[in-house]
Amino acid sequence: MGVTVSDAVLEKTGTEGEPTLQAEGARTAGEVVSTDEAFELLSNRRRRYTLHHLKQSGPRVQLGDLSEHIAAWENGTTVEEISANERKRVYTSLQSHHLPKMAERGIIEYDSRAGVIELTDQGDELDVYLEVVAGRDIPWSQYYLGLSAVNATIVAAVAVGVWPLSLLSDIAWAAFIVTTVLVSAIAHVYRDSSMQLGTNEKPPELRDT
């Protein structure tokens, strides 16, 4: 449940001396965000974009700067070209709902008076990967299932001496199968790294736009 600024309490002083507001009932240092809470938080696009921007540009950002970047991403444009209304809608939504909710879960520290958001250690340690599958693409799980089926068929065919597979040695086919798995794994690791929040300038779901 989200909280408003009036529900916040003064908890500690930031590194530069300004007061830092956290939502009442926020987690203390060391408490772990559960899987369900992480999914709930990141089910909203603006909260995903917030975490991405903090990981990519932070860990400490101004609310105005964050609002401009999120508005630009949502409208498929640049920070320089967003309208005042587009920026204001995002600013108000973040200020009144999303940032207090993230602060309550211990992902960020939010000073509503100064308009400053800071990523906590807990938020920084939250590694998030998004598997974005386009209409003609397939998930990695299905890809590996298909690759396993193809390699199993090759092994069976080689075992019974099917021509022309029998022209190559067992060692050659073993090397081929290992290579297909290795290349696929390397491609998967690269893809995962590019789909992690905070890795690139744009959020992962906008990577190809």
Secondary structure, 3 states (H helix, E strand, C coil): CCCCHHHEEEEEECCCCCEEEEECCCCCCCCCCCHHHHHHHHCCHHHHHHHHHHHHHCCEEEHHHHHHHHHHHHCCCCHHHCCHHHHHHHHHHHHHHHHHHHHHCCCEEEECCCCEEEECHHHHCCCCECCCCCCCCCCHHHHHHHHHHHHHHHHHHHHCCCCCHHHCCHHHHHHHHHHHHHHHHHHHHHHHHHCECCCCCCCHHHCCC
